Structure formats: C-alpha cells, structure tokens
Amino acid sequence: MIDYLRMLRIKDWIKFYPLFPLAGAFLAGGGPGQTLLVLIAYICIISYAFVVNNYFDAEIDRQHRRKVESGTNPMAAGKVDERGVMLLMFALVSISLVLSISLDLTGALFVVINLLLLTAYSASHVRLKERYLLDTVSHGLMFGALPFISGFLLCGGDPSRGIILISLIFFIVGCEALIAHQIVDYAEDLGSTTTTVTRIGQKNGLLMLVGLVVLSLVFVFTAARLFQLSLAVAAASALYLMVYPTYSVRGMLNDISHRPRAERGGADRGDPEVPCMPIHGHRELRDRGSRWGLR
C-alpha cells in the first residue's frame, strides 16, 4: 500500500498545485463545503497526473538504475503491478468526476478537459512532454489555467474578463514551472530527450523564463487595477512571481557563462555540436533539481 501511495508523488506537488483550484473556488465565493469538495477533487486529479506519468514512463525508468533506486516510480522498481496501478488511476479519476458532477456540470466539463490533457502529456504516441513548445503550453494549461477555472466554475462562479485575466496569470506560472525544471535538468536532458529548452538552449531558456515573469507582472498589476486591490497586495504578488522562478534556477545562474558551447544557449536541433535530437524510448535520467514542474 505504501508503494502505491508513492506513485502519487505527493511531496512533489502538495505545497503548490492545489492552491490554483482553491484560488478559483475562493474568488467564486464558494462555501466551506464546496471548497472542500473542490480540494478533494483536485488532489485526486493532480495525483492522477503523477501516477499516469509514472505509468507510461515505467519501462523507460526501469532502464536507469538511479531512477529505480530513487523510489519515485515504484512501478519501474517492480514494487507495484500494472493492474493495481490501473485500478488506482481509475479510482482517482472516478472520485474527481463524481465530486465535480455533484458541484457543477460546466465545471465538470473543464475537469474532463484537464484529465484528458494530463493523460496526453505522458501517454505513448502523444507525449506532449516531448514536443517543442507544446510541453510548455500544455503544462501551463493543465496545472495553471484549467485548475483555476475549474475551481471557479465548480463553485458556481460567473466568468468575467477579470477571471480570464487571472487564469492567464496562472497559465504563465504553469509555463514557468516547466521551463524552470527543464533549465535545471538541461545538461542531462541533452541527447536523451527533447524539451523546449534543449531545442533553444539553456541561456535562451532563461531568457524565456524572464520574459514569462515580466508578462506575469504586467498581468498582475492589470488585475490589481481591475479589481482595485491595494498596492501592498499587488506588490506582494509581484514579488512572489519574481522570487520563486529565480529561486528555482538559482544554481544555474552562476555557471552558464562558463559552460562549453554544447551546454550554452542559442543552440538548436540543427547545431551538430548539440546532441538534442530525440532518442525514442528514452527520456531524462533524473527527477532532481526543481520539482516545480511535472517531468
């Protein structure tokens, strides 16, 4: 039973991702009962995201000793069986759908879209996680915008321009999460998997991250003005949006300029010195560094 719980990888997301649907529920004016059901539903949804990721990566992870020894994928280590993992995913999806339908049908529709996107992100033959730019966009949607909108709708909220604007902020934060993770894992991803950052280079990945942070700040102050929030609230939100991405890639900021050309920005798939062509059936060798994004 402990190994099945480890499939959920709760420590990787419990402090961060549940905040998005809760923010939607709060802005919709959801009562304590509604908000609790939204939280339970999204705990199941996020858990499913990590289980399905482990499920489709089990064969790949099994080939790497460090991945097996880390214990992040018990299925790769042979500690859980496929049938049990399938039942676990079925239970997580069923609970989230039943709770969502009991709250609001429109919100439940967005939950279904969220679940489909989470599956497509890791599933064989689709694997959005290995597609240029689509990995970032899908991550921003499935962990940022969609959870927020779903939480808002499930609590009976009526969408407005302001809510759409806030969902864009969460979308950007979700994109930043993955880019930061890819920057941290850049060196080991080269030659073993294709990510947006291996395509554009680590330096350009940092520039992309900075651009996303600047865009999120513009949206934050626009939302603050629209909702007539105090300057203190807007400034605190802006500070968080600057500090967290910087903290996530802090180890990379000091050494990029000292790396050889094969590990610097400005490279692409056409550069013969940078082996970032995908190797089918292989992916990253670790899940260390920033745990902000799903890998």
C-alpha positions as a LaTeX table, in Angstrom:
\begin{tabular}{lrrr}
\hline
Residue & $x$ (\AA) & $y$ (\AA) & $z$ (\AA) \\
\hline
Met1 & 0.00 & 0.00 & 0.00 \\
Ile2 & 2.88 & 2.37 & 0.78 \\
Asp3 & 4.31 & 1.81 & $-2.68$ \\
Tyr4 & 1.00 & 2.69 & $-4.33$ \\
Leu5 & 0.94 & 5.90 & $-2.28$ \\
Arg6 & 4.45 & 6.66 & $-3.51$ \\
Met7 & 3.11 & 6.51 & $-7.05$ \\
Leu8 & 1.21 & 9.71 & $-6.22$ \\
Arg9 & 4.48 & 11.58 & $-5.52$ \\
Ile10 & 2.63 & 13.81 & $-3.09$ \\
Lys11 & 5.72 & 15.65 & $-1.85$ \\
Asp12 & 6.34 & 16.95 & $-5.38$ \\
Trp13 & 3.11 & 18.96 & $-5.57$ \\
Ile14 & 1.20 & 19.22 & $-2.30$ \\
Lys15 & 2.63 & 22.65 & $-1.35$ \\
Phe16 & 1.96 & 24.28 & $-4.70$ \\
Tyr17 & $-0.55$ & 22.97 & $-7.25$ \\
Pro18 & $-3.66$ & 22.67 & $-5.00$ \\
Leu19 & $-3.53$ & 26.45 & $-4.49$ \\
Phe20 & $-4.78$ & 27.11 & $-8.03$ \\
Pro21 & $-8.21$ & 25.44 & $-7.84$ \\
Leu22 & $-8.58$ & 26.79 & $-4.30$ \\
Ala23 & $-7.96$ & 30.31 & $-5.61$ \\
Gly24 & $-10.73$ & 29.77 & $-8.16$ \\
Ala25 & $-13.11$ & 28.48 & $-5.51$ \\
Phe26 & $-12.32$ & 31.45 & $-3.25$ \\
Leu27 & $-12.93$ & 34.05 & $-5.98$ \\
Ala28 & $-16.22$ & 32.33 & $-6.87$ \\
Gly29 & $-17.36$ & 32.77 & $-3.28$ \\
Gly30 & $-17.62$ & 29.05 & $-2.67$ \\
Gly31 & $-18.74$ & 27.91 & 0.77 \\
Pro32 & $-16.61$ & 25.69 & 3.02 \\
Gly33 & $-18.35$ & 22.53 & 1.79 \\
Gln34 & $-17.92$ & 23.41 & $-1.89$ \\
Thr35 & $-14.31$ & 24.44 & $-1.41$ \\
Leu36 & $-13.51$ & 21.21 & 0.42 \\
Leu37 & $-15.00$ & 19.12 & $-2.41$ \\
Val38 & $-13.00$ & 21.11 & $-4.98$ \\
Leu39 & $-9.84$ & 20.48 & $-2.97$ \\
Ile40 & $-10.50$ & 16.72 & $-2.72$ \\
Ala41 & $-11.35$ & 16.51 & $-6.43$ \\
Tyr42 & $-8.15$ & 18.28 & $-7.43$ \\
Ile43 & $-5.99$ & 16.31 & $-5.03$ \\
Cys44 & $-7.23$ & 13.25 & $-6.93$ \\
Ile45 & $-6.65$ & 14.94 & $-10.31$ \\
Ile46 & $-3.10$ & 16.03 & $-9.51$ \\
Ser47 & $-2.35$ & 12.61 & $-8.03$ \\
Tyr48 & $-3.61$ & 11.05 & $-11.26$ \\
Ala49 & $-1.26$ & 13.29 & $-13.25$ \\
Phe50 & 1.78 & 11.91 & $-11.43$ \\
Val51 & 0.55 & 8.31 & $-11.45$ \\
Val52 & $-0.13$ & 8.35 & $-15.19$ \\
Asn53 & 3.29 & 9.92 & $-15.74$ \\
Asn54 & 4.93 & 7.09 & $-13.78$ \\
Tyr55 & 2.79 & 4.51 & $-15.58$ \\
Phe56 & 3.85 & 5.50 & $-19.10$ \\
Asp57 & 7.47 & 6.06 & $-18.07$ \\
Ala58 & 7.88 & 2.78 & $-16.18$ \\
Glu59 & 9.67 & 0.88 & $-18.94$ \\
Ile60 & 11.98 & 3.82 & $-19.62$ \\
Asp61 & 12.72 & 4.40 & $-15.93$ \\
Arg62 & 13.40 & 0.70 & $-15.43$ \\
Gln63 & 16.47 & 1.00 & $-17.67$ \\
His64 & 18.12 & 3.53 & $-15.38$ \\
Arg65 & 19.49 & 2.31 & $-12.07$ \\
Arg66 & 19.39 & 5.70 & $-10.34$ \\
Lys67 & 15.75 & 6.15 & $-11.28$ \\
Val68 & 14.87 & 2.79 & $-9.78$ \\
Glu69 & 16.89 & 3.44 & $-6.63$ \\
Ser70 & 15.31 & 6.87 & $-6.09$ \\
Gly71 & 11.93 & 5.23 & $-5.45$ \\
Thr72 & 9.96 & 7.91 & $-7.32$ \\
Asn73 & 8.50 & 5.30 & $-9.64$ \\
Pro74 & 7.64 & 2.10 & $-7.72$ \\
Met75 & 6.24 & 0.59 & $-10.90$ \\
Ala76 & 9.67 & 0.78 & $-12.53$ \\
Ala77 & 11.15 & $-0.95$ & $-9.48$ \\
Gly78 & 8.56 & $-3.75$ & $-9.73$ \\
Lys79 & 7.01 & $-2.89$ & $-6.34$ \\
Val80 & 3.53 & $-2.40$ & $-7.80$ \\
Asp81 & 1.85 & $-4.19$ & $-10.67$ \\
Glu82 & 0.20 & $-2.76$ & $-13.76$ \\
Arg83 & $-3.28$ & $-3.93$ & $-12.81$ \\
Gly84 & $-3.04$ & $-2.28$ & $-9.40$ \\
Val85 & $-1.84$ & 0.99 & $-10.95$ \\
Met86 & $-4.69$ & 0.89 & $-13.48$ \\
Leu87 & $-7.19$ & 0.46 & $-10.63$ \\
Leu88 & $-5.56$ & 3.33 & $-8.76$ \\
Met89 & $-5.89$ & 5.64 & $-11.78$ \\
Phe90 & $-9.50$ & 4.56 & $-12.29$ \\
Ala91 & $-10.31$ & 5.32 & $-8.65$ \\
Leu92 & $-8.67$ & 8.76 & $-8.78$ \\
Val93 & $-10.49$ & 9.72 & $-11.98$ \\
Ser94 & $-13.81$ & 8.37 & $-10.73$ \\
Ile95 & $-13.66$ & 10.28 & $-7.44$ \\
Ser96 & $-12.75$ & 13.54 & $-9.16$ \\
Leu97 & $-15.55$ & 13.17 & $-11.73$ \\
Val98 & $-18.23$ & 12.21 & $-9.21$ \\
Leu99 & $-17.36$ & 15.18 & $-6.99$ \\
Ser100 & $-17.18$ & 17.56 & $-9.94$ \\
Ile101 & $-20.53$ & 16.49 & $-11.39$ \\
Ser102 & $-22.14$ & 16.88 & $-7.98$ \\
Leu103 & $-20.96$ & 20.52 & $-7.88$ \\
Asp104 & $-21.46$ & 21.90 & $-11.39$ \\
Leu105 & $-21.75$ & 20.35 & $-14.87$ \\
Thr106 & $-19.87$ & 23.14 & $-16.64$ \\
Gly107 & $-17.06$ & 22.90 & $-14.12$ \\
Ala108 & $-17.07$ & 19.12 & $-14.54$ \\
Leu109 & $-16.57$ & 19.59 & $-18.30$ \\
Phe110 & $-13.41$ & 21.58 & $-17.62$ \\
Val111 & $-12.28$ & 18.86 & $-15.22$ \\
Val112 & $-12.67$ & 16.30 & $-18.02$ \\
Ile113 & $-10.61$ & 18.51 & $-20.34$ \\
Asn114 & $-7.98$ & 18.78 & $-17.63$ \\
Leu115 & $-7.84$ & 15.00 & $-17.20$ \\
Leu116 & $-7.55$ & 14.42 & $-20.95$ \\
Leu117 & $-4.70$ & 16.89 & $-21.21$ \\
Leu118 & $-2.89$ & 15.33 & $-18.26$ \\
Thr119 & $-3.15$ & 11.96 & $-19.98$ \\
Ala120 & $-1.97$ & 13.27 & $-23.35$ \\
Tyr121 & 1.03 & 14.88 & $-21.68$ \\
Ser122 & 2.51 & 11.48 & $-20.77$ \\
Ala123 & 0.70 & 8.92 & $-22.96$ \\
Ser124 & 2.58 & 6.95 & $-25.59$ \\
His125 & 2.35 & 8.21 & $-29.20$ \\
Val126 & 1.16 & 11.62 & $-27.97$ \\
Arg127 & 3.61 & 12.59 & $-25.21$ \\
Leu128 & 3.15 & 16.34 & $-25.22$ \\
Lys129 & 6.01 & 16.43 & $-22.70$ \\
Glu130 & 8.44 & 15.73 & $-25.55$ \\
Arg131 & 7.01 & 18.17 & $-28.12$ \\
Tyr132 & 8.59 & 21.54 & $-28.73$ \\
Leu133 & 6.62 & 24.39 & $-27.07$ \\
Leu134 & 3.58 & 22.13 & $-26.68$ \\
Asp135 & 5.18 & 20.79 & $-23.50$ \\
Thr136 & 5.20 & 24.30 & $-22.03$ \\
Val137 & 1.74 & 25.30 & $-23.24$ \\
Ser138 & 0.13 & 22.07 & $-22.03$ \\
His139 & 1.85 & 22.35 & $-18.64$ \\
Gly140 & 0.57 & 25.89 & $-18.24$ \\
Leu141 & $-2.95$ & 24.80 & $-19.07$ \\
Met142 & $-3.19$ & 21.57 & $-17.09$ \\
Phe143 & $-1.54$ & 22.83 & $-13.88$ \\
Gly144 & $-2.33$ & 26.54 & $-14.08$ \\
Ala145 & $-5.27$ & 27.87 & $-16.04$ \\
Leu146 & $-7.58$ & 24.84 & $-16.09$ \\
Pro147 & $-7.43$ & 24.08 & $-12.34$ \\
Phe148 & $-8.16$ & 27.73 & $-11.55$ \\
Ile149 & $-11.08$ & 27.96 & $-13.99$ \\
Ser150 & $-12.42$ & 24.58 & $-12.90$ \\
Gly151 & $-12.33$ & 25.56 & $-9.22$ \\
Phe152 & $-14.11$ & 28.82 & $-10.07$ \\
Leu153 & $-16.84$ & 27.14 & $-12.12$ \\
Leu154 & $-17.33$ & 24.24 & $-9.71$ \\
Cys155 & $-18.25$ & 26.76 & $-7.03$ \\
Gly156 & $-20.80$ & 28.45 & $-9.27$ \\
Gly157 & $-18.69$ & 31.40 & $-10.39$ \\
Asp158 & $-19.72$ & 33.55 & $-13.35$ \\
Pro159 & $-16.63$ & 34.14 & $-15.56$ \\
Ser160 & $-15.65$ & 37.71 & $-16.37$ \\
Arg161 & $-12.76$ & 39.47 & $-18.08$ \\
Gly162 & $-11.03$ & 39.73 & $-14.72$ \\
Ile163 & $-11.29$ & 35.98 & $-14.11$ \\
Ile164 & $-9.91$ & 35.26 & $-17.58$ \\
Leu165 & $-7.04$ & 37.64 & $-16.85$ \\
Ile166 & $-6.24$ & 35.83 & $-13.60$ \\
Ser167 & $-6.39$ & 32.48 & $-15.39$ \\
Leu168 & $-3.75$ & 33.80 & $-17.79$ \\
Ile169 & $-1.52$ & 34.61 & $-14.83$ \\
Phe170 & $-1.85$ & 31.04 & $-13.57$ \\
Phe171 & $-1.22$ & 29.78 & $-17.10$ \\
Ile172 & 2.05 & 31.70 & $-17.22$ \\
Val173 & 3.05 & 30.41 & $-13.77$ \\
Gly174 & 2.40 & 26.86 & $-15.00$ \\
Cys175 & 4.60 & 27.51 & $-18.04$ \\
Glu176 & 7.34 & 28.94 & $-15.83$ \\
Ala177 & 7.22 & 25.81 & $-13.68$ \\
Leu178 & 8.18 & 23.54 & $-16.56$ \\
Ile179 & 10.75 & 25.88 & $-18.11$ \\
Ala180 & 12.50 & 26.23 & $-14.73$ \\
His181 & 12.57 & 22.44 & $-14.38$ \\
Gln182 & 13.95 & 21.99 & $-17.88$ \\
Ile183 & 16.66 & 24.57 & $-17.25$ \\
Val184 & 17.79 & 22.70 & $-14.14$ \\
Asp185 & 17.83 & 19.36 & $-15.99$ \\
Tyr186 & 19.29 & 20.74 & $-19.23$ \\
Ala187 & 22.67 & 19.01 & $-19.16$ \\
Glu188 & 21.24 & 15.55 & $-18.55$ \\
Asp189 & 18.35 & 16.02 & $-20.98$ \\
Leu190 & 20.73 & 16.64 & $-23.89$ \\
Gly191 & 20.83 & 13.55 & $-26.08$ \\
Ser192 & 18.25 & 11.63 & $-24.03$ \\
Thr193 & 15.03 & 13.56 & $-24.57$ \\
Thr194 & 13.63 & 16.56 & $-26.39$ \\
Thr195 & 12.34 & 19.53 & $-24.43$ \\
Thr196 & 11.75 & 23.13 & $-25.33$ \\
Val197 & 14.92 & 24.14 & $-23.50$ \\
Thr198 & 17.10 & 21.51 & $-25.24$ \\
Arg199 & 15.81 & 22.95 & $-28.51$ \\
Ile200 & 16.51 & 26.61 & $-27.74$ \\
Gly201 & 19.44 & 26.22 & $-25.34$ \\
Gln202 & 19.77 & 26.89 & $-21.63$ \\
Lys203 & 20.61 & 30.57 & $-21.97$ \\
Asn204 & 17.61 & 31.18 & $-24.20$ \\
Gly205 & 15.55 & 29.13 & $-21.78$ \\
Leu206 & 16.48 & 31.58 & $-19.05$ \\
Leu207 & 15.55 & 34.47 & $-21.33$ \\
Met208 & 12.22 & 32.79 & $-21.99$ \\
Leu209 & 11.67 & 32.39 & $-18.25$ \\
Val210 & 12.45 & 36.09 & $-17.70$ \\
Gly211 & 10.01 & 37.03 & $-20.45$ \\
Leu212 & 7.27 & 34.95 & $-18.84$ \\
Val213 & 7.95 & 36.56 & $-15.46$ \\
Val214 & 7.72 & 40.05 & $-16.97$ \\
Leu215 & 4.46 & 39.13 & $-18.70$ \\
Ser216 & 3.02 & 37.76 & $-15.47$ \\
Leu217 & 3.91 & 41.02 & $-13.69$ \\
Val218 & 2.08 & 43.04 & $-16.34$ \\
Phe219 & $-1.00$ & 40.86 & $-15.87$ \\
Val220 & $-0.77$ & 41.07 & $-12.06$ \\
Phe221 & $-0.78$ & 44.86 & $-11.99$ \\
Thr222 & $-3.54$ & 44.94 & $-14.62$ \\
Ala223 & $-5.64$ & 42.60 & $-12.48$ \\
Ala224 & $-4.86$ & 44.65 & $-9.36$ \\
Arg225 & $-6.15$ & 47.76 & $-11.08$ \\
Leu226 & $-9.22$ & 45.96 & $-12.41$ \\
Phe227 & $-10.14$ & 44.53 & $-9.01$ \\
Gln228 & $-8.99$ & 47.68 & $-7.18$ \\
Leu229 & $-6.57$ & 45.76 & $-4.98$ \\
Ser230 & $-4.24$ & 47.58 & $-2.63$ \\
Leu231 & $-0.71$ & 48.34 & $-3.74$ \\
Ala232 & 0.62 & 46.11 & $-0.95$ \\
Val233 & $-1.27$ & 43.07 & $-2.28$ \\
Ala234 & $-0.14$ & 43.74 & $-5.84$ \\
Ala235 & 3.47 & 44.25 & $-4.75$ \\
Ala236 & 3.48 & 41.05 & $-2.67$ \\
Ser237 & 2.09 & 39.08 & $-5.62$ \\
Ala238 & 4.67 & 40.59 & $-7.95$ \\
Leu239 & 7.49 & 39.82 & $-5.54$ \\
Tyr240 & 6.42 & 36.17 & $-5.31$ \\
Leu241 & 6.24 & 35.89 & $-9.10$ \\
Met242 & 9.82 & 37.17 & $-9.35$ \\
Val243 & 11.39 & 35.33 & $-6.43$ \\
Tyr244 & 10.08 & 31.79 & $-6.97$ \\
Pro245 & 11.30 & 31.27 & $-10.56$ \\
Thr246 & 14.65 & 32.84 & $-9.63$ \\
Tyr247 & 14.96 & 30.51 & $-6.63$ \\
Ser248 & 14.12 & 27.51 & $-8.82$ \\
Val249 & 17.04 & 28.11 & $-11.19$ \\
Arg250 & 19.46 & 29.69 & $-8.70$ \\
Gly251 & 22.09 & 27.01 & $-9.25$ \\
Met252 & 22.23 & 27.69 & $-12.97$ \\
Leu253 & 22.64 & 31.44 & $-12.91$ \\
Asn254 & 26.31 & 31.47 & $-11.91$ \\
Asp255 & 27.77 & 28.83 & $-14.22$ \\
Ile256 & 26.08 & 29.20 & $-17.62$ \\
Ser257 & 28.70 & 31.62 & $-18.93$ \\
His258 & 31.47 & 29.13 & $-18.05$ \\
Arg259 & 29.98 & 26.13 & $-19.84$ \\
Pro260 & 31.19 & 24.90 & $-23.23$ \\
Arg261 & 29.17 & 25.75 & $-26.29$ \\
Ala262 & 27.30 & 22.45 & $-26.24$ \\
Glu263 & 25.71 & 23.47 & $-22.94$ \\
Arg264 & 25.00 & 27.12 & $-23.71$ \\
Gly265 & 22.03 & 28.91 & $-25.16$ \\
Gly266 & 21.47 & 29.77 & $-28.78$ \\
Ala267 & 21.68 & 26.17 & $-29.97$ \\
Asp268 & 19.04 & 24.30 & $-31.84$ \\
Arg269 & 18.47 & 20.92 & $-33.38$ \\
Gly270 & 20.38 & 21.94 & $-36.46$ \\
Asp271 & 23.59 & 22.53 & $-34.49$ \\
Pro272 & 25.76 & 19.38 & $-34.83$ \\
Glu273 & 27.60 & 20.21 & $-31.60$ \\
Val274 & 24.45 & 19.94 & $-29.54$ \\
Pro275 & 23.06 & 16.36 & $-29.42$ \\
Cys276 & 19.47 & 17.26 & $-28.70$ \\
Met277 & 17.84 & 15.01 & $-31.26$ \\
Pro278 & 15.27 & 12.82 & $-29.51$ \\
Ile279 & 16.07 & 9.19 & $-28.81$ \\
His280 & 12.80 & 7.34 & $-28.98$ \\
Gly281 & 12.03 & 5.32 & $-25.90$ \\
His282 & 14.36 & 7.33 & $-23.69$ \\
Arg283 & 13.88 & 10.38 & $-21.53$ \\
Glu284 & 15.59 & 12.25 & $-18.69$ \\
Leu285 & 17.78 & 10.30 & $-16.31$ \\
Arg286 & 16.69 & 12.08 & $-13.14$ \\
Asp287 & 13.94 & 13.95 & $-11.44$ \\
Arg288 & 16.12 & 16.05 & $-9.17$ \\
Gly289 & 16.61 & 19.81 & $-9.04$ \\
Ser290 & 13.49 & 21.88 & $-9.33$ \\
Arg291 & 10.39 & 19.84 & $-8.58$ \\
Trp292 & 8.13 & 22.66 & $-9.67$ \\
Gly293 & 7.20 & 21.07 & $-12.99$ \\
Leu294 & 5.91 & 17.62 & $-13.95$ \\
Arg295 & 8.53 & 15.59 & $-15.82$ \\
\hline
\end{tabular}
